[in-house]
Amino acid sequence: MKVLVPVKRVVDYNVKVRVKADSTGVDIANVKMSMNPFDEIAVEEAVRLKEKGVATEVIAVSCGVTQCQETLRTAMAIGADRAILVETSEELQPLAVAKLLKALVDKEQPGLVILGKQAIDDDANQTGQMLAALADLPQATFASKVEVADGKAKVTREVDGGLETLSITLPAIITTDLRLNEPRYVTLPNIMKAKKKQLDTLKPEDLGVDVKPRLKTLKVSEPPKRGAGVKVPDVATLVAKLKNEAKVI
């Protein structure tokens, strides 16, 4: 069984994000980029399935600029067998990525697609669900435990009221939550091995997909700075401040 794992190149989660002076977007010039943390969990889960003998091949996929090759090499250092880069300089929105992944699912015919529940840059939480709809495949989102056996995946997922367990037939789409696993530390020998692994590059046109943006970003701005806290002498003053200044009651 093949496992397809889409990964996204994002601003590293340790970096303080800054908005461009003209408010057109986030400034990524000379900023450290890395793999989306949720996608890293997805790669780890796919590699664990391979180590258990459930999966035979793990294919990492990324869509975006040429530098996404670094992200794919990281995925291969974790344990992916080969990688595919759909290279484009266009701004990719979730629907465009889902369409590209649908074309790759048709081409590669994986038994399972595991991807992060959301990317930490746009926080959209849409690509997995859109891919499941386009490919007409069963889906299990926010997975905190995955067991694959007898052509089915048993997925424990986190919902508002606690945990829900789904049984879905393969092929299927699974999106990962933080508690699914803890990704392994990438060792230097594995980084060196990853450099020799196969990395294919395609263009959106090769897959017959139009990736032109459907949405237009009007303005990007930082959230307003929080005011300093104050101490109040009694409950009456607190209620007065909440009512007259904060206007929350």
Secondary structure, DSSP 4 states (H G I P E B T S, - for coil): -EEEEE--EEE-TTSPP-B-TTSSSB--TT--EEE-HHHHHHHHHHHHHHHTTS-SEEEEEEEESTTHHHHHHHHHHHT-SEEEEEE--SPPPHHHHHHHHHHHHHHH--SEEEEES--TTT----HHHHHHHHHT--EEEEEEEEEEETTEEEEEEEETTEEEEEEEESSEEEEE-GGG--PPPPPHHHHHHHTTS-EEEE-GGGGT-----SS------PPPPPPPP---SSHHHHHHHHHHTS---
